[in-house]
Amino acid sequence: MDKKKVPNNTITRDIKYLAEPTGNIYESVVILYKRANQIAMAEKKELTKKLEDFKNDRDTMEEVFENREQIEISKYYERQPKPGLVAIEEFQEGELYYRMAKGEENDAQ
């Protein structure tokens, strides 16, 4: 997914179009939630890994200072589109693979 295509702001969407691929808006929302969570966790892991390079075990409260590179990295991630917006864009473009779990049908007879 090219993040340049994803809007940085929330836009109004017609939910009937979000429900079309699954036939149910609630199933679509669950799929979007799970994908957004995956994206958020991946970004958090990536950011943590990059910021660990700046971690110094000998720092005390008096020795902490602003590191320009660290600030730039943090600002970069703040400017990225929100995971929910990325998930919606992927879903609408048909880039998400999902499958429904096969559940047992309970017949009340």
N, C-alpha and C positions, 0 to 999 in steps of 0.2 A: 504494500500500500504506500503510495506516494503521499506523504504527510502535507505536501504543498497544496494538494487538492482539497484537503479537509479544512473547513472553515474554523477560525479561532473562536467565533462567537456562536452562541446557541441560535438556531434558526427554527422557525415554526415548520412542523412537518404534519402531513395528513396521516393519521394512524392507520387508515385503511390500506395505505401503501406499505406500511411496515408489517401489517398482518398478512399480506398477500402470499409471501413465500411459505408460511407455515399454516395459514388458514385460521390462525388464532393469535390475537394480539398478545395474550399472556405468554404463550410459548415464544413469540418473537422477543418479548421483553426479557425473558429468562436467558435466551441465547445472547442477547445484547449485553446483559449483565455479566454473564460468564466471560465473554470475550473482552469486555472493558476491564474486568478484574485481571485477566491474563496480561493485558497490555500494561496496566498500572503496576503489576508486580514485576514485569520485565524492566520497565523504566526505573522503578525504585532500585532494583538490583544493579542496573547499569550505573545509576547515579551514585549509589553507595560505593561501588567498586572504584569509580573515578575519584570520589572524595577521600577514599582511604589513602590515596597517595599523599595527601596533605596532612594526614594524621601524624602527630608526633606524641609519643608516650611521655615525653618529658615536659610537655606544656603544663603550666600552672595557670591559674586565673590571671596572674599579673603578666604572664608572657604571651597570652593570646593576642594576636594581632590580625588585622584584615589581610587576607591574601587575595590579590587581584584575580589570579587565575581561578581560584575557588569560587569567587563571586561570579565570574563570567560563566563558569560551568553551571552554577545554580540558576542564573538568569536564563541561560539557554533552555534548561528544562522547564522553567516557568512559562516560557513563550510557546512551548509545544502545545498542539491541540490536546484537549482533554481526552482521556481514554474512551469515554462514552461517545464522543463525537467521531472518533476514529472507528469505533465498533459499528456505529450506525452507517457510516460511509462504506465500510467493508461489506456490511450486510446488504445494503442497497445495490452495490456493484456486483453482488454475487460471488464475492471472494471468500466467504466463510463456508467451511464445511461443518455440517452438523447432522446429527442423526437422533432420532427419537428412541428412547429406551422402550423395549417391548415389555409392556406390563400385562399382568394377568387380568382378564376381565372378570369382575365379580357379578355374576348373574343372580339377582334376588328372585328366587323362585319359591 
